[in-house]
């Protein structure tokens, strides 16, 4: 439809509203239904109405903006659900991701995080509390080191700690011990946990470790777009971005909703 036709359609609608509102419904019914009504007459009616009631243009603009926002949100949600469905194996069941909690839990919580992310640190107690309190939650942890080389080094060493059975301990220490997470700090924690440091450093350079980080970053881009942020959560197929003040309650409620709806 051409712009002129669109404007004319809007004008006709406005004209009907104007005539009805002013108590001249008879005129609207008498003139407007006729297809032979001259375009110029319709335009004049509409123009006069809009000049007398310019606020309708603001209302129309707001209504259009609201409709477009709803359509955009719906499109984004549908697109994200498609991404989750097409990448479910890598998101929920990747062999390179550490699984905490109940490996056979009925609700899976996926967390994308960076060891130098302040909000990831803030969220840790609530995430641990959720896993401790709900024995049917399966927690999948995905390193997404977006805050530089230090984060990458810490992520590699922690992933390598899986080979010695100390991943989760390393994970929690790096998110709770004060100071920036980096290679030196990760090695110090590993030493305190009794890991073989030479073996750990060797394992951290394995192709599988690099592949794990590449896989996670690719998934994050598919889910979040070009700009990545942490923490980012998926509870079932429900995205949860950021950390609220009542984060544990939010996690718990979302898990219960996903469980209830299956």
C-alpha positions, 0 to 999 in steps of 0.5 A: 500500500502506498504512503498516500493510501495509508494516510488516506485510510488513517484520515477516513478513520479519523473523520469517522471518529470526528463525526461520531464524537461530535454527534453527527453520526448521521452525516458519517453514515450518510456520506462515508460508506459511499465508495464514490465519495471524492478523495478531496472531501475525505481529505478535507474532513480528516485535515479539519479534524486533525487540526482541531484535535492534534493530540490524536496524532500523539496517541496514534504514535504511542499506539504504534510504538507500543504495537511495534515494541510488542511485535519486536519482543515477540520476534526476539523471544521466538528467535531465542527459543529457536536458538535454544532448540537448535543448540540444545545439545551443546547448551544443556549436555555438552561434555566440556561443561561441568555439571553440579547438583543432580546430574539427573535433575528434572530442571537444568540451570545453565550459567554463563560466567566470568571469574572477574565478573562482579555480579557473578561473584554476587550470584554465587551464594544464591546459585549454591543455595539453590543447588543445596536446597533443591536436590532436583536441580542440574547446574551446568557451568559455562566459562565465558571469559569476556574480561581479558586475558586474566579471565581466560587463564583462570578459565583454562586452569579451572577447566583443566582441574576437572581432570583432577576432580577439583573443578567445583572447588576451584570454581567457588574459590575463584569467585569468592577469594578477594582480588582479580582472578588470573593465572597466578591466583588460580595456581595458588588456589590449585596448590592449596587444593592439592593439585599437581600444578605441572599436570594442571598447566599441561592440561590447560593447554589441551585442544579440548580446553580451547574448544570448550571456550570457543563453543561457549562463546559461540553459544553466548553470541547466538543467545545474546547477540553481538554484545556479551554479558555475564552472568547469563542464565537459562533455566530450562528454556527461560533466559535470566539476564543479570542479578536482582536483589532477591536473586535466590527467590527469582531463581527458585520461582523460575525453577518451580515454574519450569518444573510445573509447566514441564 
